[in-house]
Amino acid sequence: MSATLATMLKVLDPELRITIFESLPQAGQESSSGWNNAGTGHAGLCELNYTAEGPDGEVAINKAQAIFEGFEQSKALWSYLLQHGQLQHPEGFIRAVPHMSFVRGEQNVRFLRARHERMAGHHFFEQMEITEDWSVAEQWAPLLTAGRDRTEAFALTRVEAGTDVNFGALARQMMQSLEAMHGVSVFYAHEVKNVTRAGQGWSLRVRDKRAGSSFVCESDFVFLGAGGGALPLLQKAGIKEGKGFAGFPVSGQWLVCDQPEIVAQHQAKIYGKAAVGAPPMSVPHLDTRYIDGRQALLFGPFAGFSPKFLKTGSYLDLAKSIKADNLWPMLAVGRDNVDLTVYLMGQVLQSHEKRMAAVREFFPDAKSADWRLESAGQRVQIIKKDAARGGVLQFGTEVVSAEDGSIAGLLGASPGASTAVTVMLDVLERCFPQQMQSDLWQERLTAMIPSYSIDLNRDRAAFKALNQQHNEQLGLHASVVVSEPEHNRGRRGRESDPKRFAGS
């Protein structure tokens, strides 16, 4: 998130002076690390928790549409940076991997049918296929079908234009480009310990972890993009907009298989349905992953509990975050989420064989000896004040900013990095409103993100043109074919002309 914001700001105003403090020795080692997140280019293609089913059986796809469009904006920025030499070798951070959703049982099959019917009717998802034929499923995902009882009702959807993203590798490339820019200073192994008002701006107390010394840095604008570490800094800033926020940390683990003969048989990210009481980040999935030049299979994530707000954080993080203004929301959430507590306790106490039983729901022939346990990242779910219930646990990403726009912090988790550009556009609109209205910034924003002033959700032709262009630039060969229904031909307006985006 921080690398994305800094990169966008330097394009918008090359004269800006930007200082970045990273508490670890290298960029992308905490939440962005390939081992610490799902690596899914979240686009609503396979994640069933983004498409809620109503009591009447109607499937709502608006959240999936918003996330899809957000990921398209991220792809647009990455394409722009590749063209301008600020990113290189896209295969090092993004690859085409089909996205699939898998369910069993008549009730779940009915849901997936309804989901497919609703989604395939929109141009974002019209490439989505569905099958209830085990022989077809075997072609799409052989590990899913081997050793399976083929009399069981099931459904499987597939979108070939899905992606696997190594956000750690991406963050490191972006930071390396930033370090080479005039006016940008990056300090690794430097931890921000305090944030206080200083006139119209802010004063940061920073500790050099290598030297063991501290110093003060002042700035007109501060962005807190420290993952779970953003909440404590937001609390120290003391802005009224941050009052009442709390965090509920959830840890994770993966089962990993890197046996070449097994890995070679699976090329997909297959998502299922979450267990009752499970947080959305715990939706089970069997994934092809490309991490630091290695291909592997990951299954999980298995949730757990740790009071740390960061994987490299302190066991006192949760205790220190409890304040007078967020105590009641935290208690209210504890009261209303007993099922989540029970779920997390069960996850913590699982044996290896119990975890392997979950793997075999997706890969029936999986052998315990082929899989090892690896730690995943920490996620801090948002707890917010709520007038009716006292407090609510919120799964998602939220920007908290001061009224004067001088400071902003990012809280929450998934879809997170996949929609970084959309989230940072929100930060820019809140914190740089006058500049965002200027012709110069509007022109530069459109150069970076051609769809910035276009509603891709409505403009099918513009989406088709930009999607194909960015997929080709990123080396994603499963790009969508540009075509239009018969009734749309000859009706393109100025906003919908694909030639308008050539070379953007």
N, C-alpha and C positions, 0 to 999 in steps of 0.2 A: 504494500500500500504506500509506504513512504517513498520508495524508489519511483513508483508510478507518479505520485504527486510532484516530486522534485523534477522529474523528467518533463512532465507537462508544463510546469511553471517556467522552466528554462526555454522551452519552445515559445511559450506565450510572451515571455520577457527575458531575452538573453542577458540583459544587464543586471538581473536580480543576483544578489549575493545569498547563497544558501549554505547553511552548515548542517551536517547530518551527524548525529551521535548514535552509534551502534554499540550496545553493551557487550556483544560477543566479538571474538577475534576476526570474524568474517561475516559477510552478508548472507542472508537466506539460510541460517542454521537453526532457527527456532521454528515458528509456525510454517514458514515457507519451505522448509526442508522437504525433499522428496519422501523421506521416511515418516514425516510428521503429519501428512495430510493424504487425502485420497488420490490426489493427482488427476482427478476427473476435471475436464473442462466442463464445469457445470453449465448446462444449457437446457435443463428441463427435459431432456430426451429420455432418460431412463430412471430418474429419481421420482419414485411414486409419491413421496411425501410432498412434492410440489404440485400435485394434482389431487385436491381433496374431493371426496365423493359426498354429495349432499344426501339428505334423508330420502329424496325422491329418486336417487340413483344417478342424478345429473353430475357430471364430472366438471369441476371448475379448472380451467387451464390458464387463467389470467396470470397467476404467479409464474408458471412455467414460461409463458410468453415474455414476461418482464425479464426473467433470468436469461432466456435465450438471447433477447435483444442486448442485454448487458454484456454477454460473452462476445457477441458480434462486435461491440464497441471495443472490447479488449483486443480482439484479433485485428481490428483496424489500426489501433495504435502500434501493435507489434509489427504490422506490415509497414507502417510509416517509418518506424525506427530501423527496420531492416533496409529500407530504401535509402535511408540517410546514414547508414553505417554505424548506427548506435546499438544495433543488435547484429549478430552474425550467426550463421549456421543454425537455422531454425530447428533442424532435427535434434539439436542438443537440448531443446526445451519443449518442443511440441511435436506430436506424431498423431497420425490418423489411427484411431482404434474404435471399432463399432461399439455403440452403446445399446444395451439390451435390458429389458425388464422381464422377470420370470416369476410366475405365480403358479400355485397348485390349488386344486379344490374348486368346486363349482362356483362358489360365491366369489372367490378371487378372480376366476376366469371371466365371470360376468363383468366385474369391475374393469379388467384390462381390456375387454372388448369395447366397453363404453368409452374408456380412456382413448383407445386407438381411434375409434370412430370420430370422437370429438377433435382429437389433435390432428389427425390426417386431413381433416377438412380445412386446416389453416396452412398457409404457404410456408410457415416456419418448419412444419412437421410433415409435409406431404410425402416425404420420402420414407416415412415410418411404415414398416411391414409388420404383419402379425401372422403367427402360425399356431395351430393346435395339433400339428402333425409331427410325431416324434422323428420321422425320417427327415423332415426339413430341419428340425431343430438339431439333428445330428450333423447336418452340413454346416449350420451356423456356429455350433458350439459343441464339439464332440465330447468334451469332458462332462458336459451337462447330462448327456444321455447314456453314457456307458454304464452298464450295471443297473439301469433304472427299470422299475415296474412300468411298462408301457401301457397298462390299462388305466393308469391314473389320469384324471382330467388335469390339463395344464394349458398355459398360454405363454407365448414368448413374443415380444416385440423386438424389432431391430432397426436402428438407424446407422447406416454405414459411415456417415459423416461425423461421428463422434471423435473425441480427442483424449489423449493422455498428455498431461502437462507436468513438467518438472518445474514447479514455481521457484524452487531454490536456485536452480541453474539460471532461470530467467532473471531473478532478482540480482544475482551476482553479475550477470552481463550488464544489466541496467546500471548498477552501481559503478562498475568499471568505466562505463561511458561517462557517468556523472563526474567521477574523480578526475577525468581528463579535461573537463570543461572549465573555462575561465569563470571565476567567481564561486566555484563550488568547493567546499572543504568537507572531507569525510574523516571522522575520527572513530576508529574501531577500538574496542575494549575501553569505551568511555560510557559511563552510566549516569543518566540524569537522576539526581537524588531529590531535587525540589524544584517547584515551579511557583513563582510568586509575582504579583503585579509590580510593574515598574513604569510609572507614568501611564502612557497610552499602550505600552507594550508589556513585555514579560522579562523576568530575570530567572535564569536557569542556573542552579548549582550543579556542576558536573564533576564527577570523580574519574580521574585517570586511573584505571584499575591496575595498569602495569607499574606506574610510578608511585601509586598510593597517595597522590596529591589531589587537591580539588581546586576548581576555579569557577568564576562566574561568567556567563555569556548572556548578553541582552539582545532581544529581537522584537521587532514590531509584530511578528506573526509566529505562532508556534503550532505545529501539528504533532499530535501524540499518536504515533502509529506503532506502538510497541506491543501489539498483540494483547495478551492478558495483562501485560505491564502497563497498559494505558489507563486502566481504572484507578490505580493508586495515584498516578500523576494527575489525573483529572480531579480527584478528590483534593489533592494538595493545592491545585489552582484555585479551588473554592468558588467557581462560577455557579450562579444560581441554577443554570440549566443542568448542571451535573448533580444536583441534590436529589437524593432518593435512589440513585442507581446503586446496585450491588452486583456481585458476580457469583455464579455458582460454577466452580471448576469441575471439569470432567476429563479424566485421563483416558488414554486409549492404548490398544495393543493390536498388532497384526500377526497373523500366521503367514509365514513366507515360505514359498517353494521355489528353488532355483535349479531343480533337476532338469537338464536340457531337454530330455525326451518328453517330459510332461509339459514344460513351458511351451514347447513348439506346437502343441496340440490346441492351444487356447489363444485366440486373438480377439479379445472382447472385454468390456466392462459390463458385468451382469449384476443388476440391482434387484433385490427382492423387497419384501414388505418388512417393516420394523416390528419387533416383538411388542406386545402390550406393555406400556409403561416406559418404553425405550425412548431416549432422545433422538431427534432426527439424524444427528451425526452418527448414530449407531445402526442405521439401515444396513443390513448385511449385503456385501457385494464381493464377487470374485473377479479380480482385475488383472489384466495384462498391464505391467508397469515397465517403464524405461527409466532407470535411475542411474545417473552417472555412467552411462555407457553399458549398463547391464540390464538384461531383460529378466523379469521374474514374475511370479504370480503372487498376489497378495489377497488374503481373505480377512475380512473383518468389517469395521473395527470392533474389537471387544472393549467395552467401556469399563472404566474403573473409577475410583475416587482418590484424589490427592488434593490436599489443601493448597498446593502450589498453583500460582496463576501462570507460570511459565515452566516449561520442562527444566530449565536451568534456574528456576526461581527458588524461593524460600518456603519451608513448611509453615512459616508464620504469615504467608501472604493473605490467606482467607481471614484469619483472626484480626490482622491489622486493618483489613478493609471494612470492618464492622464499625459503623458510626451511628450517632443518634438519629440521623435523617434516613438511614436505610435499614435500621434494625427491624421495624415493623414490617416493611415489605419482605424482608428475608424470612421472618417468622411465618408470614402469611403464605409464602411460597412453600415453606416446609410443611405447613398444614395441608395444603392442597395438592401436594405431589408425593404422597406416601408411596404410590406405585412406582415412581421413579427411584425412590430410596431403596425399595425392595429389589428393584431390577439391578441397581448398581451393586448392592450387596451380593446378589447372586452372581454377577459378572466377576467380581473380585475373587470369589471362592471357587471359581471353575477350575477343574483339572484339565490337563492337556487333552484327555480323551473326550471330555465334555465339549471342549472347543472343537475338536475334530468332528464331533457329531453335527455341529453347525456347518462345518465345511462340506460334509457329505450330503447336506440338503441340496447343495449346488453341484457337487462332484462326488457321486456315490462311491466311486472306486478309490477315493483318496486314501493313501496309506500314512499312518501317523508318523512313521520314521522319515517321511519326505518333507515334513513341515517343521519349522522352528518358530519360536515366539520372538518378536521384536517390539520394542517400545514405539508407540506413536506419539503424537504431540498432545499438549494440554490445550483444552478449549475452555474459555470462560463464558458461560451462557449468561445473558443479560437478565437481571431482575429489576423491574421497574415498579414505581408506585402505581396503584390502581385505585380509583375512587370507590369502586364497588367491592373489590375483594381485598384491598389492602396492598397487595403486590402480585405481580404475574411474572412467570418465567417465560422469557421470549427467546425463540430460536431464530437467529438471523443476524444481520449486520446493521448497526445503527451509528450514525454520526451525531455527536453531541458538540455543539458549538456555542460560544458566547454571543450575546446579542450584538456586540460591536464587531464580531467576526475576527477578533484578534487571536483566538485560540480555538482549535477543534481537536476532538479526540475520536478515535474509532473503537467501538465496542462490538463484541459478538463474534460469530463464527460463520458457518456455511450460509450462502455460497461464496462469501469471502473473496479470495484472490481472483476467482474467475470473473467477477464483476468489478474488479478494482477500478477500471476506468470510469464506469458509471458512478461508483461511490465517490471517486475523486472529483468528478464533475459536480456532484452535490456539494462537496467541500468548497470548490471554487465559487459556485454560485452563492453560497452562504457567506464566504469570507472575502471575496473580491467582487462584490456585486457591480461596482461602477466599471471596473476594468472589463468584466464579462459582457457589459453592454456596448463596449467600444467596437468600432468597425475593425480595428486592427486585431483584437483578440478573437472576434467572431471569424475573421478570415483565417487566422492561424488555427483556430479550433477545427474549422471545416477541413483544413489541409490535413490535420492530424487524424480527425475522425469524420470522414465524409458524411456519415449518417447523423451527425450531431443535430442538424436542423431538419431531419427527415424522420417521419414516423414509420419505421420499417414494419411495424406491426400492421399498418394499413397499406403501405406502398409496396406491392408485391414485386413490381418490375425493378425498383431501386434495390430491394433486398436481393433479388436474384443476381443482379449485376455485381453488387458489392461483395456478396458472399462468394461468388466464383472468383472474383479478383483477389480477395484476401486469402482464400484457400490456396490459390495457385502461388501467391507470393510466400506463403508459409510452408509450402511443400505438402499440403494436405490434398492428396490426389482423389479423395472421395468427395469432391466438390459437387455442389448441386448443379444440375444442368439448367441452363437458362431457357425457359420456355414459358409460354403464356397460354391460358385457355382461349379458345376460339373467340369468345365474346369480348375479350379484352384487347384483341389485336386492333391496331389503328387508333387506340384511344389513349395513347401515352401523352401526358402533359409534360411541361418543362421539368417538373420535379422528378419525373419517372424515366427520363431518357438515360439509358445505360452509358451512352457516349459521354455524358456529363462527368462520369467518374473515371474516365480513362486516364491512367497515369497518376491518379490521386494518391 
